[in-house]
């Protein structure tokens, strides 16, 4: 018997699997669900379709799992620029306080903290400084401010800066910003603070950057009275080159420049770009140093800072984390730390703040991720001795110093860009959504010969099946219930039908009753019986 064709085939509903298989763009379905009975050819086609479908689903699952691993790759690229922003340059004298500015009141309050002095040693230390001893009846002040001590007794830039030039243009102390670090009072060139315009340079090489001549004032260095953890034995300045967005951490990241040498610092700008989770672990949310933590809470940078705040930086996060830790343990902050907590007194420095901070740095309690965008400067240092024999007398006469003083105290620092090109280190997503969709589409076309429209065809077929098989079942059931109620009503009227008697005036032929049916609705009818008298 041949399969139905022609009009019979056209009468098949759209939900029929054979009709769908004959028109679907997915390869192989027409051979599996075609007309006819089960044959070896149909079985082989069914096995091939199932094998291809299983391989396709396996490949899709593997690609999705690979995407959910969130791999990334790092791209290193060198770019050129016509003008670069000059970095911020922070410098500090290694000696924190000038011996000529210390008073007996300073030694009373800060001697145990900064110098490790006992009260009985103050008179001997004043003699070592060449200062007069405390007058009879000396009474220390009721309060003491360490910030004011460093501002008054620290090395003043006006005294240290002998010469300053930026791109051969003269500069001076007005181009520097005062900042406090753990090394005391320091100065930052091109800080961009208070809305000042950042300096740029259109060229690389010497003569196109910052060149300064400094007097380290070695005769103002404090005598080493006792070996302490932070006792400086060297002479010179500490320098850190950093971007304007991050605060200096010069006690840990600064390099030294010694008197008697001209130090050349060749810089190259590097722009770093990292990915946030889940592809990477960078952060762009700054840490607020005044945010109160629970006693058991972490010290990581997960708490956002309310209100406007500077951009997130690794050094800023570490400094804010140290501030929060010290403020939580001691109830105050150190002089160089940001925030609104009160500055620690000298006794709090000695008993709590300094030991707590040192212990924290040893156990590395701060967990600061890398910033999502940052700028750093690679450096190459070289040095030559100064002054030469030919220039020693000239410099001594110019600055009214001896030749020996120039050799022991004067240094030159020359900072410039090696070239205007800069490096970019960028993390990129190794596998994006577009690549995932492309792989799925390629596997779909390779194994089952389908596309996105094929998925729409399958969805459309499922809608047809739902309409014909599920909704059609309920429609037919409701229709049959209506038909059964109509039949019951008609049978009831037929059983109770009554005949009306008529007058017999003679023999008359019988007449057939006339039945008239008046429809009342689409599903119910009322039957009226009319007889002739």
C-alpha positions, -999 to 999 in steps of 0.1 A, spaced: 0 0 0 15 34 -10 16 62 16 -9 89 12 0 118 -10 -16 148 -27 -47 160 -10 -43 136 19 -8 148 25 -20 184 24 -47 177 50 -21 167 76 -19 192 105 12 213 110 19 195 143 25 163 125 62 153 128 64 141 92 51 174 79 77 192 101 106 169 91 99 174 54 102 212 57 127 216 85 162 230 76 179 206 101 197 180 81 186 143 84 152 147 99 135 142 65 152 108 62 142 97 98 106 108 98 98 104 61 68 84 48 70 46 50 78 20 76 109 12 96 138 2 73 175 -3 77 181 29 59 159 49 83 176 33 113 211 43 100 199 78 94 184 79 129 217 67 145 236 93 124 213 122 135 215 111 172 253 108 171 257 142 155 233 158 179 251 143 209 285 154 196 271 189 190 257 191 226 290 179 240 309 206 221 285 232 233 288 221 269 326 222 266 326 257 251 302 270 278 324 255 306 355 271 290 337 305 289 327 302 325 364 298 335 369 335 325 403 333 310 423 364 302 454 372 282 479 401 286 489 422 256 520 444 256 520 472 231 543 502 225 526 534 215 538 568 204 527 602 217 535 638 208 533 650 244 535 633 278 524 645 312 554 648 334 552 626 366 550 638 401 584 638 419 585 635 457 618 641 476 626 639 513 658 646 532 669 615 549 674 635 581 639 643 594 647 672 618 673 700 619 695 700 650 695 738 652 657 739 655 653 715 684 643 729 718 642 713 752 604 711 749 609 691 717 632 667 734 608 663 763 579 653 741 596 638 710 630 626 723 618 591 734 599 586 702 623 599 675 657 595 692 652 569 719 663 594 746 656 590 782 648 622 802 681 620 820 699 622 787 684 654 774 711 677 788 739 656 773 721 655 739 716 692 739 753 696 745 760 672 715 737 694 694 756 725 705 725 739 721 722 755 755 707 732 782 672 737 795 669 768 818 662 763 855 626 757 863 618 745 827 582 735 823 572 716 792 541 727 773 508 710 782 502 697 746 525 689 717 518 686 679 542 665 659 531 680 626 541 715 638 574 701 650 582 687 615 569 719 598 592 740 621 622 718 625 622 699 592 645 708 563 629 738 544 630 735 507 639 772 504 672 763 521 679 730 503 670 741 467 700 757 451 688 756 415 657 743 397 649 741 360 622 724 341 628 722 304 655 749 308 629 772 324 636 783 360 614 769 387 614 773 425 598 763 458 565 776 446 563 747 421 565 722 450 538 710 474 545 702 510 534 667 520 540 646 552 552 610 549 566 586 574 600 602 567 587 636 578 581 667 558 586 661 521 580 681 488 563 670 456 570 686 422 541 687 397 516 673 422 486 688 405 472 697 439 446 724 443 438 723 406 472 734 394 479 726 358 500 695 352 533 701 333 539 683 301 569 677 278 570 674 240 604 658 239 625 631 255 661 632 267 682 654 290 672 690 291 635 682 286 627 673 322 634 684 358 669 693 369 674 704 405 705 711 426 700 704 463 719 710 495 713 682 519 726 703 549 746 675 564 757 698 593 721 699 604 718 661 607 710 648 642 737 628 659 730 591 662 726 586 700 713 551 700 707 524 674 669 523 667 649 506 640 645 538 620 678 554 628 693 567 595 730 561 589 731 575 553 731 610 539 712 623 509 676 625 497 650 599 490 631 603 457 600 587 444 586 591 409 549 584 407 516 594 391 495 623 404 467 599 414 486 579 440 502 592 472 539 586 477 551 557 498 586 570 498 600 552 528 594 519 510 595 527 473 619 556 470 654 555 457 683 574 471 704 602 457 737 609 474 757 642 477 788 645 455 770 629 426 747 639 397 720 613 393 704 608 359 670 591 360 657 580 326 620 573 328 595 554 306 558 556 311 538 524 315 500 523 314 485 493 331 450 481 325 436 451 344 402 433 343 377 433 372 363 400 385 355 374 373 382 377 347 407 394 370 410 407 405 414 445 401 394 471 419 384 507 413 366 514 446 387 535 469 390 527 506 379 553 531 404 557 559 376 569 582 352 540 576 345 522 609 351 485 608 337 457 630 363 442 653 363 410 633 359 426 599 386 423 572 409 452 563 404 447 526 391 474 502 356 462 499 339 491 516 331 520 493 340 555 504 309 578 509 311 610 489 337 621 465 371 605 468 404 603 449 408 575 423 417 541 436 454 534 437 475 506 452 495 530 474 463 549 484 446 516 494 476 505 515 478 539 532 441 539 540 443 503 552 472 512 576 452 543 588 422 522 597 443 496 614 462 521 636 430 541 643 412 510 654 441 498 676 452 531 690 423 555 686 444 579 666 464 582 633 500 589 625 510 623 611 514 611 575 481 592 574 449 606 558 415 608 575 397 627 602 410 608 632 430 628 657 468 628 653 486 606 678 506 622 706 543 614 710 535 590 738 509 572 716 535 571 688 559 553 711 535 530 730 510 521 702 511 535 667 547 527 657 548 492 671 513 484 657 522 497 623 555 478 622 537 446 633 511 451 606 537 456 579 555 424 589 524 402 588 510 420 557 475 425 570 463 446 541 449 429 510 448 455 483 441 444 447 457 460 417 439 490 403 420 485 371 439 514 355 472 528 367 503 545 355 538 537 366 573 548 355 602 524 348 635 540 358 671 536 348 697 554 370 732 564 363 756 587 382 786 609 378 807 626 405 803 663 411 818 688 414 848 685 391 880 702 401 873 728 375 838 736 389 844 732 427 857 767 432 830 783 410 802 765 430 818 774 463 819 811 453 785 811 439 768 796 469 792 811 495 804 778 507 837 760 509 848 734 483 846 707 509 811 717 518 800 715 481 815 680 478 798 667 509 764 683 506 755 692 470 738 668 447 721 672 413 690 653 402 681 651 365 648 634 357 636 630 321 617 608 297 639 584 276 615 589 247 579 599 241 568 564 234 552 545 262 542 510 270 507 497 276 501 465 295 465 455 290 445 425 302 419 413 277 392 387 278 406 356 262 371 343 253 342 367 249 305 361 242 309 367 205 335 340 203 312 316 222 283 323 199 306 318 169 319 285 181 283 273 189 272 284 154 301 266 138 295 234 157 258 236 149 264 240 112 291 213 111 272 185 130 235 191 124 234 216 96 213 240 116 212 277 122 194 302 144 164 301 121 163 263 126 158 269 163 129 292 155 114 265 133 116 240 162 100 265 186 72 271 160 66 233 157 64 230 195 38 258 195 18 239 169 20 207 189 8 225 220 -20 241 202 -33 210 184 -25 183 210 -30 201 243 -54 229 237 -73 208 210 -79 181 236 -96 205 260 -116 221 231 -129 187 219 -138 177 254 -158 208 260 -175 205 226 -186 169 234 -200 180 267 -222 206 250 -235 181 224 -244 156 251 -264 182 271 -283 191 239 -293 155 232 -305 150 267 -328 181 264 -343 169 231 -350 134 245 -367 149 276 -391 170 254 -400 140 232 -411 118 261 -434 145 277 -451 154 244 -490 156 249 -518 156 223 -548 180 224 -583 163 217 -605 177 189 -643 178 184 -657 150 164 -683 164 139 -681 136 116 -656 115 100 -625 135 91 -592 123 78 -564 123 103 -541 152 101 -503 151 107 -491 173 135 -469 201 124 -437 204 143 -420 238 144 -385 242 159 -374 276 170 -337 280 177 -329 299 208 -291 297 208 -263 281 189 -263 249 210 -299 246 223 -332 242 204 -369 243 217 -395 223 199 -431 235 196 -460 211 187 -489 226 168 -520 206 161 -551 214 139 -585 214 155 
